[in-house]
Amino acid sequence: DLAMVRLHGRRAATWEAAKVPTVERYRYLYDEAELGAWAPKVEAAAAEAKRTVVLLNNCYGNYGAANAQELVARLSGNGAARCSPIARVACRRRGIQPHPTGERADGDTGRS
């Protein structure tokens, strides 16, 4: 009856490293291609469940909120998403340029 998908990112350089703060393990911002690959998987899970929950646990800054908005837009048929004005302000405050270019103002891809 319930499908759950948890996306938390996986920074290869910090995931299994000793003495790395938890926040650094989840410092991962999904790009458009990665979210695009997850969208059909979420849709397939939703087709077999009464309720579907997607949790974005990449909780560094506002990475999870920004990626959630992008994924929701993809799933609702709006294609490659742009962050809402509120999320865009939060992204800018943290030095992140959300989309449409996919590049981040701080140069951090979250994939070190």
N, C-alpha and C positions, 0 to 999 in steps of 0.2 A: 504493500500500500504506500510505502514511503521510499523515495529515492533520495540519497544524499551524496553530494559531490563536494569534496574539500580540496581547494587549491591553495597551496601555501608557498609555492615556489621552491626552488632548491638551488641555493648558491653553492656550487661545487667547492669553492675555496674555503667555505666556512662550515659546511653542513656537519662534517665529522671532526673538525679541528678541535683540539683541546682548548679549554679556557676562552672560548669565544662567547660573548654575550648572546643570549637567545634572540634579541632584536636583530642582530647581525645575520643570524641563520635565516630569518624570514624577510630580509631586505631584498625583495625580488619583485620587479615590475614586469608583468607579462607584456609582450609586444603583440601587435595586431595578428601576426601569423599564429602565435601560440593560442591566443583566445579564439581565433578562427578554427583551430583544430579541436578545441574543447566544445565549441557550440554544437556540432552534430552529436557528440557523445552525451551532452546534457539533454538534447532533444530525444535521443534514443531512450535514455533512462526515463524521461518524463512520459514517453509513450507507453511505458509499462507500469507506471505508478499513478496513484490517485493524487499524490502530492510530491513535489520535487523541491528540494532545498539545495542551494549552492552556497557554500561558505567560502569566502576568500579570506584566508588567514595569513596573507602576506602583509603583516600588520606594521610595517615600517612606514612612518609618515602617514600619508593617505593612499599608499599604493593599493591597498585592498579596496577602498571606496572607489578610487578612479577605475580600477580594473572591473569592479562590479558594474559600474555604469556602462562601461564599454561592452561587457558581455551581455547585459540586459538589452542594449540597443541592437546587438547582433541577433539575439534570440527573438526580438520583436520585429525583425525584418528591416531594420534601419541601416543595415550594412555596417561598414567600419564606423565606429562611434566616435563622437567627440564628448568630452566631459561637459557636464552641466556648468552653468556659470559659477555656482557655489563650489563645486569640486575644482574648477579651473583656478579660482582664487586660492584655494587651499594648496593646489599644486604649485602655483607661482610662489607662495610664501615659503615653500620648501625647496624652491629652485628647480622644480620639475616642470617641463613643458609637456603636457599630456598628448594629444594628437592634434592636428591631423598628420604631422610629419612623422610621428613615432619617435623622434629624437628628443632627448631630455636636455634641458638647458644646462644642467650640472654635469653632463657627460656621463652620468652614472646609468649604466644599463641594468644594474642590479644583478649582473651575471659574472662577477669576478670569481 
